[in-house]
Amino acid sequence: MNTTENAIDGTAAFRAARDRLLELQGSPGRAREEFEWPDVGPSFNWALDWFDVEALDNRRCVLRVVEDDEADEQYSFDELRRRSNRVGNWLIELGVRPGDTVMLMLANRVELWESMLALLKIGAVMLPTAIVLGAAELEDRVRRAEVRWVITDEADAEKFDAFEGDFGVIAVGGARGAERVAIGLRNERDLDRPRIDYGAAAEASDAPVERRAGGDDPALVYFTSGTTSRPKMVLHSHRSYPVGHLTTMFWIGVRPGDTHMVISSPGWAKHAWSAFFAPWHAGATIFVYNYLRFDAARLVEQLDRAEVSSFCAPPTVWRMLIQHGASSRPRALRELLSAGEPLNPEVIGRIREWWGLEIRDGYGQTETTATLANAPGESVQPGSMGRPLPGVPVCLVDQRTGERIPDDRARAEGELCIDLAGGGPINVMRGYFGNEEATRERTAGGVFHTGDVAQRDPSGRYTFVGRVDDIFKSSDYKVSPFEVESALIEHPAVAEAAVVGAPDETRLNITKAYVQLAAGWAEDERSAFEVLLHARKALPPYMRVRRVEFYELPKTTSGKIRRVDLRDREQQFARRGERIPNEWREEDFPALKTRV
């Protein structure tokens, strides 16, 4: 069978699997039983064999970008097909080869989406990168990922001037220096690196791009968020990520003709999940609102004006909507989603009260696509991540013995894993780029180890307990930071909280809360008393918060809390035998004992 026949068969297989999942939306039980991953063949290239096939002569809007000043740009499927063909053909002329790592560091502008499509088409390995990264992080990524090309805004291009390495910089928005970069020439650290004008791509041919890669060839590299260790490089193929995101499409509940919006910064995996693959699997429009400063009222207004039908946002945004009293429901909304970190039950309840819709939590990692979720048509149990998505064989592993916990055990707790029998599901990474040891550790025992601990109830729902490294023991009881944080955030003073174990000679650890206060609350004795009193009432004694500190929470560039930094801080003070300044302790408030 030749490549063309393979491509046709791959498209048909992908379409059949997609259509079946769309038919089974609202019937998650049947979907889990009946869905099988499609055999798309050895040369399947999603950008060529799905997007371009669907986009040919298709005049419907595929991408709409609204700016803070109300500028509104809309692009059709066929227009984006042709634009990405121009970029792809131009990059080939420039000398970009299959397997070259291309760092893509752009904000939410049309050039981001057309570049993503183009890089997939020509077989380059895309390295999406957040524009907020500092020089040290960027240089580390350029070096470790063996970057050969960078595509970035003209304003950010100068960040790469001082980096050593044989790579070219393509600037969106203008050019300086040579039109082309001789890859063999080494850059001196004190010299500006020549830049190539991305605008030249507009003059290239929009003819179909020659097939150069597909199937199990490398397609994307993502750096993990690095909440507990140095970020690793996750390598995905043309099958594992594009095809794997069928699970994400099913979770989101997006349908043909819908308009979908996600709040996620380019450069992080969630952006590709919900602002690239999943909506375009379904043939939906991606809507983007580029605001300069978050304003809950304006966001709700944009959701309404754009008739957004499915909306996904991280927990932080949902909390801000609640704090701003955004009680008016946008008229076209049908599906509400949250991902990134577990969503607190209090938030789910408030939005249900205001908008009459359930926020359906979902779970996955950079190393996978969506794996667990509260699917469309399923009742939502607040605090639960839901059940396994179709095609994903989830299991629990005992952390002490390494043995799998039987599925029929009524209530179980262990490390959340994915069964890799028979090669495992499509939607698991190929491995960590340049780190075989880390890959072996994550796949030891025939399962993919997520590093997260979860509980499974008799109905098969999973509830997040915490990262393996975040859970701590206090007086021989296991304490889940997430459970404590969920209780704390119910108090109006608490905008956000991070809980860690503070070393204690008697209890091993005691529960310490780092709290970011809501507007209108002062970092004083009264606020500390209120938070500690609330925790005393809301939590069992072994989990009770006994120390509190008002503190700006350390986060990764993707917005996830780095509890490891807070644990290190606690241990440093404990080793010195010092009390942390500005920390409030239970024993500072004798009245606490009389107020419960």
C-alpha positions, 0 to 999 in steps of 0.5 A: 500500500502506498503513502496516499492509500495509507493517508486515505485509510488513516483519515477514514479510521480517524473520522469513524472513531471521532464520529462514534464518540460524538454519537456517544456524547451523553452516554459515557458508559457505552463510550467506555465499553465500545470505543477503540482507538483507531488504527490510523496507519504508519504515516498519519499526519493530522494536519494533512490528513484531518485538518486539511481534508476538513478545511478544503473549501470550508468557509466556516469560521475556524478561529476568531480572535478578539482584542482588548480594544474590540478588534475582531479578526476571523479566519475560515477553515480554508483560509487557515489551510492555505495560510499554513501551507504558505508557512510550511512551504516557506519553512521548507525553502528556508531549510527546516528539515523533518526532525528539527526542533522548532521553538514556537513562542508566540502570543494568541495571534493567527500566526501561532495557529498557522505555524502549529499547523505548518510545523506538523505538516512539514515534520518539524518537532514543535516546542511550544514555549510560553512568552513569560519565560525568563532568559535563563529558562529560555536558554536552558530549553534551547540547549536541552531541546537542541533547538534549531529554529525559533519562531517568535514575536519581533519584540521577544526576538532579542531575548535570543541574541546572547544565547550560544548555539547554531539556530535561526530566529524567525521574527513575526512582525519584522526583520533585522539583519540577514534574510537567511541564517547560515545554520553552520555559523556559530553566534558570539555571545556579544553579537546580535543574532540575525533575524528572518522576517516571518512576513516573507512566508506570505509570498510562498505557494499555498499548494499542499505541503509535501508529506515528510513525517507522520505516525510515530515520528516525533511531533511535539516536545513540551516541558513539564511545569516543574512543580516538584523538580526540574522540568522534563521534556515530554515527547509526543508523536503524530499519533499520541497527541493528535489522535490521543486528543479524541479523549479531550474532545469527548470530555469537553463535549464540543460538537460540530459548529460549536464555539469553544473558548479556553483560558490558557496561555500558549506554550503549555499543553492545555492550550494545545488540548483545548485551543487546537486539537480537540475543537478542530477534531469536532469542526468547531470554532476556537474563540480567543479573547486577548484581555490586558487585565482580567475583568470578570464582567468583560469576560462574561460579556465576550462569552455572551457576544461570541455565543460561546457554547463550551468554556474551559478555565483554570480554577483561579479564573473560576474563583475570580469570577465568583469573587467579582460576582459574575452571576449573569450566565452567557446565553449560549453556554452549554458546557463548563470545564475546569482543568489544571488543578482540582476544582474546589466543591464550593466553586462548583456549587456557586456557579451551579447556583448562578448559571444553572450549569455544572463545571465538569472537572477533568484530569490529564498531564503533559505526558498524556491527553485527558484521561479522567473526567466528569463526562457529558451526561454524567452526574457531577460529584463535587471534588471528584475528577470523574471516571476514566475516559474512553480508551484509557485503562486507569488503575490504582497502584499500592505505593508501598508494595507496587502492586495493583489494587483490584478494580473490585475493591469497594474503596481504594487509595493509591497512585493513579496509573495507566495500564500499558498492557499491549503497548498502552493507549495511544494517548501516552507520551513516547517518552522523556526526550534525552532522559531514558532513566526518567522514562523507565521510572515512569513506566516501571511495572507495566504502568504509566505512573502519574505521581498523583494519589487518588481515591476510587469509590464504589461507583468508579469515580476517582478523587484527587488526594495530592501529589505523591510528594505533597502528601505528608503524615501528621501523628501517623495520619496522612494529610492531603493538602488539597482537602485542607485547601478546599476547606480553607477557600470556603472562608471569604478571607481566603483567595488562595491557599497552599498547605504543607507539613511543617516539621514538628518533633512530636507529630512529625509534621503539623499542618501549615497554611500559606494564604493569599488573602482576598481583597479587603482583608488585612494581614493582621491578627484578626485575619489569622484568628478567623482563618484558624478558627474556620479551619478548626470548625471545618476540619478533623483534629489530625488535619487541622491548620495549626499555623498560618502565614499570609504569603505570595504563593510561589508558582510555575510560569503555568500558574501551578503552586510550587509547594516544594518551595514552601516545604523547603522554606519550612525545613530551613527554619526548622533546622535553624530552630527559628520561628518564621516571622509573621507566622501565626500559630494556634497557641497564640490564640487561647480563645480558639479553644473556647470558640468551637 
